[in-house]
Amino acid sequence: MSTTTSAATSIDTGALVDRQLPDLRDAVAAARSRTYLSRYSERITDPAYGDDPIAAGAAAFEALQERGLDLDQPTTGETVPGERSPYGPQLSISYPAVDPAALVAAARDAMPAWRDAGPDVRAALCVEILDRLGARAHELGQAVHHTTGQPLVMAFQAGAPHALDRGLEAVAYAWDAQIRHAASVTWEKPGKRPTIMEKRFHVVPRGVEVTIGCRTFPTWNGLPGLMASLATGNAVIAKPHPSSVLPLGIVVEVAQQVLTAAGFSAHLATLAADTPDRPLAIELATHADVKLVDFTGSTTFGDWLEANATQARVFTEKAGLNTIVIDGTEQAAAMFANLAFSLSLYSGQMCTTPQAVFVPRGGIDTDEGHLSFEQVGERLASALEDLLEPAKKGVEILGSIGDPAVVERIEEAAGLGTVVAESRALEHPAWPDAVVRTPLVVAVDAADADAWDTERFGPIGFLVATDGTDHALELVRDTVGRRGAITFGVYAGSDEVRAAATEVALDAGVSASFDLHGTVFVNQTTAFSDFHATGANPAANASLVDDAFVAPRFAIVETRWHPEG
Amino acid sequence: MSTTTSAATSIDTGALVDRQLPDLRDAVAAARSRTYLSRYSERITDPAYGDDPIAAGAAAFEALQERGLDLDQPTTGETVPGERSPYGPQLSISYPAVDPAALVAAARDAMPAWRDAGPDVRAALCVEILDRLGARAHELGQAVHHTTGQPLVMAFQAGAPHALDRGLEAVAYAWDAQIRHAASVTWEKPGKRPTIMEKRFHVVPRGVEVTIGCRTFPTWNGLPGLMASLATGNAVIAKPHPSSVLPLGIVVEVAQQVLTAAGFSAHLATLAADTPDRPLAIELATHADVKLVDFTGSTTFGDWLEANATQARVFTEKAGLNTIVIDGTEQAAAMFANLAFSLSLYSGQMCTTPQAVFVPRGGIDTDEGHLSFEQVGERLASALEDLLEPAKKGVEILGSIGDPAVVERIEEAAGLGTVVAESRALEHPAWPDAVVRTPLVVAVDAADADAWDTERFGPIGFLVATDGTDHALELVRDTVGRRGAITFGVYAGSDEVRAAATEVALDAGVSASFDLHGTVFVNQTTAFSDFHATGANPAANASLVDDAFVAPRFAIVETRWHPEG
């Protein structure tokens, strides 16, 4: 284990490795056993975050806008303007404009020393990056809040601790995959005269990685690919969505601090901020030296990348059409409350939000007796009201919609069937310019596929009348195969339905949640235990996080020779 | 562990799992430690293969041609004619002609039961397939001999035991990757009221796999992808090169025997024999239900598959340009003997055969004193003569060339520089129609890149005069980056050169062998210890075998629910 501390560096990598490796081992063990593990507290008022962490986070966020990001990377000298918050304010920050080719060249030049540092040092430094981001969790949460429009508590949780836990999971997988093979061996082939060879197995990176971030979950979706790539020896370029630059900007700033403090080049992690007028994603993703691309976003662009960035391994999470099948329940009230929350959280702008809720047109049996199709709609509508009224409470679940196209989609969808729950505008008590809308729920027949069977990202749900649960499961199998899905919820009245739904889940390659009626929602997956997306249907070609997500990020180069004598 | 023995089946899968799993654990341990392991004896006269195994193998090969392959799969009713042996005879066998869409549909239908069998049963049955192929090793060796033109001992070793060991390695990796995660967990999130969930993690296959086999190493290059895919729950279709159908045909016959004996569908492994007139590779590889493609062959078609079969994960091994750098040696005679063998084995028709041998134009220092560039050429030429004379001995190293294009290339290359060693035709004592050629070695200057820096597959080597070793290493770095390479050999006069060559190997992503002067040749890699190809340069996008080769062949689908009560 080499120690790179010198006058110019302040991180003793040897000591850091000693400190972080036991935790990494625990992380690997949790990922394999799928048991609970969280390194970064999700309690927004956890004293670990300081005395008045929310206020301190807001102050740090203001100060950050004032000072700007401290980045060391090639720039054209021009700047990219900051984002406008979905809550109203223009962020008073700007970002360095970059030339993609110059950024890739700098990234490439930085790699050999990082490669030679080896898996342990790289993993320890990646955890250090995450820990320092954890120390700035509230500031990061504010940045996510004011770029994505997520409500504050969610922005903090999903944007900081949960994202950092996913990042740690990626580092743990990447580290484990690299150290699984011996680094060297004396190989002896038996025989009258045994053949002996000394062999060394060197982990080498693939090349430069580019993360193309999404508007809604810049850190949660971005950190796994960035961290897995960095941990495996690659240099990384974060290309955020133009509406959500700052969260990944903070990640890059912290990564550069840690890397340079350990004696490595800042250019191992750089930021490629761009604008809708002059997007950089294509130029970066198809650059000959870019060998890894992580993408979260639209199906159109994800498919384009898979077909065109063929010089790279492309990991995509695209759109999908998530479904719920209601067959029956023994906990009707809790089911409707759970569903109402799933539809409402962050205005339905999650890649995991259900869109189509299949209900037999003859209704369902419940602990409260038989409910007709219409009654199911009424109960869902009233659960939405209970959840989101008064507005003060509703805005903390819905957040603010940053993308005007989402609002247009709500209006369009209202005409597609019988409105069961109207989408209403709520006034945000603190941010008058915020765009807050309650979910629209429209009842349609299964035959109206034009309505429910097209992805309509946002707070838009369809109550779809089916011939019964068998019919519903066939619709799920079909739509997942064509449109893809990340989630699939089932409220099952019998073990037979549970078994049939499991069969559909396995055939279609989508994970399934059964009978959620508490504080776990179909939208949510937790690091180390739940796999987010399967990679086995059109919604994503990768899962966060498994071996298939990390193993292609490095290669093994062997050197061999006969021992002397 | 379920036992599927019934009247219709003869394999007790429970007992088989009990028997095979300890060996699989040993195989996983060997792959991780990279120590020596071989399950299938490479000794051609090993009594384990019977009393007179070579004669028995030849008889079995004749009988096989007589009876034909016993295959259960959809066919058009027409047949595909058998191959002509590079040693002369026409094989008296034919293969069922297939409709690709029908074959894929049959493969797909067979998968759910195979998926539900789970990783242990699948791995045990895959090992059983390999073991039964091991029992037919000599027959398989004859099939490889008479389709590829490899000399008999090599065809036996590379085509049977070594290929089966690689197949076992693939099964071991695939099994390990699937069982690394818990199959289920009771997850408990701490809190005042802990949140508890039951979770199951189901391994699901990607879809149908297609192996597009190569002419020269149908089993050695084909078995890893076939076995890794089958072990992870996919159905496999072997699409052999039209010149080398029978070896993969035997693999499919044995796979079907084992699968059906255990109660599974024969359609999990099928054969898609085709002809140059009506090739099936494109239709198979781009079929919507084909999700995995393994390819060994030309760079042109490999690149095409990577760019066009985007519905699948495509694993390719393509052409490359392998190099040797001679800086100096303390064992000149042994070095020349080793090089001569590397250039000669199977008429240089290995993806690992060196093509360009870089020598300083000022010569090299050796244990026999300084040798000029010309003297290096003379010594290499005389080492080739020593190795290949008399013809009786030479043919057992060279084999017979099946592809007329190879012979044309030799003639073309002879005009590209100063001939150091002429390519001579040798007469095969047993097979008068065999096409046997000794290697051509041509001396050129490094500046004559048109000569040495184009892949010329076959017994064609270039002795390339350089300014010195630094120059040679820069040429290697450049050519590996552009053309790709699977092997890189170095004869180093100093530790400095060894270090510089290692740096080039890591930068270019090619494995390096230093100072080979015994019975290990740069061309050869051994299962469980050597990685064949790195996947990190243009010669291949995958390595045989590592986690990146197996992990993308399956996905994990999760089901979760709250426990009752």
HADDOCK unambig.tbl for C-alpha pairs under 7 A between the chains (distance, minus, plus):
assign (segid A and resid 32 and name CA) (segid B and resid 180 and name CA) 6.26 0.50 0.50
assign (segid A and resid 32 and name CA) (segid B and resid 181 and name CA) 4.43 0.50 0.50
assign (segid A and resid 32 and name CA) (segid B and resid 182 and name CA) 5.96 0.50 0.50
assign (segid A and resid 33 and name CA) (segid B and resid 181 and name CA) 6.15 0.50 0.50
assign (segid A and resid 33 and name CA) (segid B and resid 182 and name CA) 5.08 0.50 0.50
assign (segid A and resid 34 and name CA) (segid B and resid 182 and name CA) 6.70 0.50 0.50
assign (segid A and resid 34 and name CA) (segid B and resid 185 and name CA) 6.50 0.50 0.50
assign (segid A and resid 35 and name CA) (segid B and resid 185 and name CA) 6.84 0.50 0.50
assign (segid A and resid 35 and name CA) (segid B and resid 187 and name CA) 5.43 0.50 0.50
assign (segid A and resid 36 and name CA) (segid B and resid 187 and name CA) 6.13 0.50 0.50
assign (segid A and resid 36 and name CA) (segid B and resid 188 and name CA) 6.20 0.50 0.50
assign (segid A and resid 36 and name CA) (segid B and resid 189 and name CA) 5.95 0.50 0.50
assign (segid A and resid 180 and name CA) (segid B and resid 32 and name CA) 6.25 0.50 0.50
assign (segid A and resid 181 and name CA) (segid B and resid 32 and name CA) 4.43 0.50 0.50
assign (segid A and resid 181 and name CA) (segid B and resid 33 and name CA) 6.15 0.50 0.50
assign (segid A and resid 182 and name CA) (segid B and resid 32 and name CA) 5.95 0.50 0.50
assign (segid A and resid 182 and name CA) (segid B and resid 33 and name CA) 5.07 0.50 0.50
assign (segid A and resid 182 and name CA) (segid B and resid 34 and name CA) 6.70 0.50 0.50
assign (segid A and resid 185 and name CA) (segid B and resid 34 and name CA) 6.50 0.50 0.50
assign (segid A and resid 185 and name CA) (segid B and resid 35 and name CA) 6.84 0.50 0.50
assign (segid A and resid 187 and name CA) (segid B and resid 35 and name CA) 5.42 0.50 0.50
assign (segid A and resid 187 and name CA) (segid B and resid 36 and name CA) 6.13 0.50 0.50
assign (segid A and resid 188 and name CA) (segid B and resid 36 and name CA) 6.18 0.50 0.50
assign (segid A and resid 189 and name CA) (segid B and resid 36 and name CA) 5.96 0.50 0.50
assign (segid A and resid 204 and name CA) (segid B and resid 506 and name CA) 6.62 0.50 0.50
assign (segid A and resid 206 and name CA) (segid B and resid 536 and name CA) 6.45 0.50 0.50
assign (segid A and resid 306 and name CA) (segid B and resid 310 and name CA) 6.85 0.50 0.50
assign (segid A and resid 307 and name CA) (segid B and resid 307 and name CA) 6.54 0.50 0.50
assign (segid A and resid 307 and name CA) (segid B and resid 310 and name CA) 6.01 0.50 0.50
assign (segid A and resid 310 and name CA) (segid B and resid 306 and name CA) 6.86 0.50 0.50
assign (segid A and resid 310 and name CA) (segid B and resid 307 and name CA) 6.01 0.50 0.50
assign (segid A and resid 506 and name CA) (segid B and resid 204 and name CA) 6.61 0.50 0.50
assign (segid A and resid 506 and name CA) (segid B and resid 557 and name CA) 6.40 0.50 0.50
assign (segid A and resid 509 and name CA) (segid B and resid 557 and name CA) 6.18 0.50 0.50
assign (segid A and resid 510 and name CA) (segid B and resid 557 and name CA) 6.04 0.50 0.50
assign (segid A and resid 511 and name CA) (segid B and resid 557 and name CA) 4.95 0.50 0.50
assign (segid A and resid 511 and name CA) (segid B and resid 558 and name CA) 4.66 0.50 0.50
assign (segid A and resid 511 and name CA) (segid B and resid 559 and name CA) 5.71 0.50 0.50
assign (segid A and resid 512 and name CA) (segid B and resid 558 and name CA) 6.33 0.50 0.50
assign (segid A and resid 512 and name CA) (segid B and resid 559 and name CA) 4.76 0.50 0.50
assign (segid A and resid 512 and name CA) (segid B and resid 560 and name CA) 6.56 0.50 0.50
assign (segid A and resid 513 and name CA) (segid B and resid 559 and name CA) 5.74 0.50 0.50
assign (segid A and resid 513 and name CA) (segid B and resid 560 and name CA) 4.98 0.50 0.50
assign (segid A and resid 513 and name CA) (segid B and resid 561 and name CA) 5.96 0.50 0.50
assign (segid A and resid 514 and name CA) (segid B and resid 560 and name CA) 6.15 0.50 0.50
assign (segid A and resid 514 and name CA) (segid B and resid 561 and name CA) 4.94 0.50 0.50
assign (segid A and resid 515 and name CA) (segid B and resid 561 and name CA) 6.47 0.50 0.50
assign (segid A and resid 516 and name CA) (segid B and resid 561 and name CA) 6.87 0.50 0.50
assign (segid A and resid 534 and name CA) (segid B and resid 555 and name CA) 6.02 0.50 0.50
assign (segid A and resid 534 and name CA) (segid B and resid 556 and name CA) 6.03 0.50 0.50
assign (segid A and resid 534 and name CA) (segid B and resid 557 and name CA) 6.10 0.50 0.50
assign (segid A and resid 535 and name CA) (segid B and resid 555 and name CA) 6.62 0.50 0.50
assign (segid A and resid 536 and name CA) (segid B and resid 206 and name CA) 6.44 0.50 0.50
assign (segid A and resid 536 and name CA) (segid B and resid 555 and name CA) 6.15 0.50 0.50
assign (segid A and resid 547 and name CA) (segid B and resid 551 and name CA) 5.97 0.50 0.50
assign (segid A and resid 548 and name CA) (segid B and resid 548 and name CA) 6.60 0.50 0.50
assign (segid A and resid 548 and name CA) (segid B and resid 551 and name CA) 4.73 0.50 0.50
assign (segid A and resid 548 and name CA) (segid B and resid 552 and name CA) 5.02 0.50 0.50
assign (segid A and resid 551 and name CA) (segid B and resid 547 and name CA) 5.96 0.50 0.50
assign (segid A and resid 551 and name CA) (segid B and resid 548 and name CA) 4.74 0.50 0.50
assign (segid A and resid 552 and name CA) (segid B and resid 548 and name CA) 5.02 0.50 0.50
assign (segid A and resid 555 and name CA) (segid B and resid 534 and name CA) 6.02 0.50 0.50
assign (segid A and resid 555 and name CA) (segid B and resid 535 and name CA) 6.62 0.50 0.50
assign (segid A and resid 555 and name CA) (segid B and resid 536 and name CA) 6.16 0.50 0.50
assign (segid A and resid 556 and name CA) (segid B and resid 534 and name CA) 6.03 0.50 0.50
assign (segid A and resid 557 and name CA) (segid B and resid 506 and name CA) 6.41 0.50 0.50
assign (segid A and resid 557 and name CA) (segid B and resid 509 and name CA) 6.19 0.50 0.50
assign (segid A and resid 557 and name CA) (segid B and resid 510 and name CA) 6.04 0.50 0.50
assign (segid A and resid 557 and name CA) (segid B and resid 511 and name CA) 4.95 0.50 0.50
assign (segid A and resid 557 and name CA) (segid B and resid 534 and name CA) 6.10 0.50 0.50
assign (segid A and resid 558 and name CA) (segid B and resid 511 and name CA) 4.65 0.50 0.50
assign (segid A and resid 558 and name CA) (segid B and resid 512 and name CA) 6.33 0.50 0.50
assign (segid A and resid 559 and name CA) (segid B and resid 511 and name CA) 5.72 0.50 0.50
assign (segid A and resid 559 and name CA) (segid B and resid 512 and name CA) 4.77 0.50 0.50
assign (segid A and resid 559 and name CA) (segid B and resid 513 and name CA) 5.75 0.50 0.50
assign (segid A and resid 560 and name CA) (segid B and resid 512 and name CA) 6.56 0.50 0.50
assign (segid A and resid 560 and name CA) (segid B and resid 513 and name CA) 4.98 0.50 0.50
assign (segid A and resid 560 and name CA) (segid B and resid 514 and name CA) 6.14 0.50 0.50
assign (segid A and resid 561 and name CA) (segid B and resid 513 and name CA) 5.96 0.50 0.50
assign (segid A and resid 561 and name CA) (segid B and resid 514 and name CA) 4.93 0.50 0.50
assign (segid A and resid 561 and name CA) (segid B and resid 515 and name CA) 6.46 0.50 0.50
assign (segid A and resid 561 and name CA) (segid B and resid 516 and name CA) 6.86 0.50 0.50
